[in-house]
């Protein structure tokens, strides 16, 4: 978590440098203004010949931030035990609105000037190349594990999707079979109704024909039995 003061916050809270012989290394510090005022800052170190700081002085607008790059110059030998006793001091103070770094008074960061001054002390940590490789391997391992987990999640999701699709197909086939069965039963009912209606129709027709025959026969008999008028 970034260190937080009344005026500014800084991240990271310590300067970490990848230490290799005859090679430069750098560390970036993000300094944020936590106020509604213009805040000026200045960076000091106990070993000014070993480090190159840009910018070492600046003005941050309200609620804004600035990045400071600290460069470790190439070294010819390793420090004992890779331990570093160097320290950095980050001073900050409120200045007039719209102040420019080139216009700051000479006593801006002088404690005797009567200004309210905040100071943050930052330690220095040297990292060996082996430690960096180890960190890279750890990151690679984490990345590989995360990729495996994501792949497993995708596989599980794909399996679930396949199972859901199979269930939908089975439900569709069941619905088709049920529809076909209902259709067959409907056809059977239609045939049964047709078969039931045919005998009734034949009996009625036969009865009608019989009645007509009786009437015709009666009329013939009546005409034949009538006396002649000659």
C-alpha positions in Angstrom: 0.0 0.0 0.0 1.3 3.4 -0.9 2.6 5.6 1.9 0.2 8.5 2.6 0.9 11.8 4.2 -1.0 15.0 4.8 0.2 16.6 1.6 1.4 13.8 -0.7 1.4 10.0 -1.1 4.3 8.1 -2.6 4.4 4.6 -4.3 6.4 2.5 -3.8 7.6 3.2 -0.2 11.1 1.9 -0.9 13.3 2.1 -4.0 14.2 -1.3 -5.5 17.0 -1.6 -8.0 18.1 -4.6 -10.1 21.8 -4.6 -9.2 24.2 -5.8 -11.9 27.9 -4.8 -12.3 28.6 -2.2 -14.9 24.9 -1.7 -15.6 22.5 1.1 -14.7 19.2 0.4 -13.0 16.3 2.6 -12.3 13.2 2.9 -10.1 10.1 5.1 -10.7 8.3 6.8 -7.8 4.8 8.1 -8.2 4.1 11.1 -6.1 0.5 12.3 -5.7 -0.8 15.6 -4.4 -3.6 14.8 -1.9 -4.7 18.4 -1.4 -6.5 21.3 -3.2 -3.2 23.3 -3.0 -0.1 23.5 -5.2 2.5 21.4 -3.6 6.3 21.5 -4.3 8.6 18.6 -3.7 12.3 18.0 -3.5 14.3 14.7 -3.5 17.6 14.4 -1.6 19.8 11.4 -1.0 22.7 10.4 1.2 24.7 9.3 -1.9 24.2 11.9 -4.6 27.1 10.6 -6.7 25.5 7.1 -7.1 22.0 8.2 -8.2 20.6 10.4 -10.9 17.2 11.9 -10.0 14.9 13.5 -12.5 13.1 15.7 -11.7 14.6 16.2 -8.3 12.4 19.2 -7.7 8.9 20.0 -9.0 5.4 21.4 -8.4 2.3 19.2 -8.4 -1.1 20.7 -9.1 -4.0 20.0 -6.9 -5.1 16.3 -6.9 -2.5 15.6 -9.6 0.6 13.4 -9.6 4.1 13.3 -10.9 6.6 10.5 -11.7 10.2 10.7 -10.4 12.8 8.4 -12.0 15.8 7.5 -9.9 18.7 5.9 -11.7 21.4 3.9 -10.0 24.7 4.5 -11.8 26.7 1.6 -13.0 28.8 0.1 -10.1 32.1 -1.7 -10.3 31.6 -4.0 -7.3 28.9 -5.6 -5.3 28.0 -4.1 -1.9 28.7 -6.4 1.1 25.9 -8.9 1.4 24.0 -6.9 -1.2 22.9 -4.6 1.5 22.4 -0.9 0.9 22.5 1.8 3.6 21.6 4.6 1.2 18.6 6.7 2.0 16.3 9.2 0.2 14.4 12.1 1.6 11.3 13.4 -0.1 10.3 16.9 1.1 7.0 18.6 0.3 5.4 21.9 1.1 2.5 24.1 0.0 3.3 26.9 -2.4 1.4 29.7 -4.1 -1.2 28.9 -6.7 0.1 28.5 -10.3 3.7 28.4 -9.0 6.3 27.2 -11.4 9.3 25.2 -10.3 11.7 27.8 -11.8 10.0 30.5 -9.7 10.2 28.8 -6.3 12.0 30.9 -3.7 15.4 29.7 -2.6 14.2 29.0 0.9 11.2 26.9 -0.2 12.6 23.8 1.4 14.4 25.5 4.3 13.0 24.4 7.6 13.8 27.8 9.0 11.6 29.6 6.5 8.5 29.0 8.6 6.8 26.9 6.0 5.0 23.7 6.9 7.2 21.0 5.7 6.6 17.3 5.3 9.4 14.7 5.0 9.3 11.1 3.8 12.3 8.9 4.2 12.7 6.1 1.7 15.1 3.1 2.0 17.0 1.5 -0.9 16.9 -2.2 -1.7 19.2 -4.0 -4.1 17.9 -7.1 -5.9 20.3 -9.6 -7.3 19.9 -11.0 -10.8 19.1 -14.5 -9.3 16.3 -13.0 -7.3 14.9 -11.3 -10.4 15.0 -14.6 -12.3 13.3 -16.3 -9.3 10.6 -13.6 -9.4 10.2 -14.0 -13.1 9.8 -17.8 -12.7 7.3 -17.2 -9.9 5.4 -14.9 -12.2 5.6 -17.4 -15.0 4.4 -20.1 -12.7 1.5 -18.0 -11.6 0.7 -17.1 -15.2 0.8 -20.8 -16.2 -1.4 -21.8 -13.3 -3.8 -19.1 -14.1 -3.9 -20.2 -17.8 -4.5 -23.8 -16.7 -7.3 -22.7 -14.4 -8.8 -20.7 -17.2 -8.4 -23.6 -19.6 -10.1 -25.9 -17.0 -12.9 -23.4 -16.6 -13.4 -23.3 -20.3 -13.3 -27.1 -20.6 -15.8 -27.4 -17.8 -18.0 -24.7 -19.4 -17.7 -26.5 -22.7 -18.7 -29.8 -21.1 -21.7 -28.2 -19.4 -22.7 -26.7 -22.7 -22.5 -30.1 -24.4 -24.6 -31.7 -21.7 -27.2 -28.9 -21.9 -27.3 -29.3 -25.7 -27.8 -33.1 -25.3 -30.6 -32.6 -22.9 -32.3 -30.2 -25.3 -32.0 -32.7 -28.1 -33.5 -35.5 -25.9 -36.4 -33.2 -24.9 -36.9 -32.3 -28.6 -37.0 -36.0 -29.6 -39.4 -36.8 -26.8 -41.7 -34.0 -27.9 -41.6 -35.2 -31.5 -42.5 -38.7 -30.4 -45.3 -37.5 -28.3 -46.7 -35.4 -31.2 -46.5 -38.4 -33.5 -48.3 -40.6 -30.9 -51.0 -38.0 -30.5 -51.4 -37.8 -34.3 -51.8 -41.5 -34.5 -54.4 -41.6 -31.8 -56.3 -38.8 -33.5 -56.4 -40.8 -36.8 -57.6 -43.9 -34.9 -60.4 -41.9 -33.3 -61.4 -40.5 -36.7 -61.5 -44.0 -38.2 -63.6 -45.3 -35.3 -66.1 -42.5 -35.7 -66.3 -43.1 -39.4 -66.9 -46.8 -38.8 -69.6 -46.1 -36.3 -71.4 -43.6 -38.6 -71.5 -46.0 -41.6 -74.0 -48.6 -40.2 -76.4 -46.0 -39.1 -76.3 -44.4 -42.5 -76.9 -47.8 -44.2 -79.9 -48.7 -41.9 -81.5 -45.3 -42.4 -81.1 -45.6 -46.2 -82.5 -49.2 -46.2 -85.4 -48.2 -44.1 -86.2 -45.3 -46.4 -86.0 -47.6 -49.5 -88.3 -50.1 -47.8 -90.9 -47.5 -47.0 -90.8 -46.3 -50.6 -91.2 -49.9 -51.8 -94.2 -50.5 -49.5 -95.8 -47.4 -50.7 -95.2 -48.2 -54.4 -96.5 -51.7 -53.8 -99.6 -50.4 -52.1 -100.4 -48.0 -54.9 -99.9 -50.8 -57.5 -102.2 -53.1 -55.6 -104.8 -50.4 -55.2 -104.7 -49.6 -58.9 -105.0 -53.2 -59.9 -107.9 -53.9 -57.6 -109.9 -50.9 -58.7 -113.1 -51.9 -60.9 -113.2 -51.0 -64.5 -115.5 -48.2 -65.5 -116.4 -49.6 -68.9 
